[in-house]
């Protein structure tokens, strides 16, 4: 799996957009970018994933740069319930959980 | 649909003992994966079972083992416990066809003293 780099922590005011960056400069052509989050005392939760194109779902948007060496997860209107650790993962979509490592992620604190 | 359940939720063991953790996947899911989460190492993959067969294994010593039953329920066993095995052990289930489909349970918090 390609290595990812994320800032250890970020703050965001409630109602504002939260933009979480991820650097994955060694990503290969067939590796996807996945985002999960883990709210305190719960298991990780899938958010979104993408290969080349930008993606949007009901939870978030994923912006991948043209060279695919970095990406940004956008929570358009952050709420207090979005306070969590956000993990960026890059890997091939083999359908399995093979040798998956989440790393330390970004701790997002949403404040009033 | 009921979520992934793990038992027990909390466990305290002493060094040298062994422990068995249980995971019941979402109904219809055939894949169960296990992860270890510690403050220093983050979330690390232990192994994945699919239709009673171990499909993938992470870089953990042989003291960590698992199995999956015909009803897709899975157990994880750690023998000769060490202090460093203290962690949150998470189980995730999926249909086995797409990685992102994984649904995680609440975890078992193991403390080794």
Interface residues (C-beta under 8 A of the other chain):
Chain A: X34 X38 X41 X42 X43 X44 X45 X46 X49 X87 X91 X93 X94 X95 X96 X97 X98 X99 X100 X101 X102 X103 X104 X105
Chain B: X4 X31 X33 X35 X42 X43 X44 X45 X48 X50 X55 X56 X58 X59 X90 X92 X94 X96 X97 X98 X99 X100 X101 X102 X103 X104 X105 X106 X107
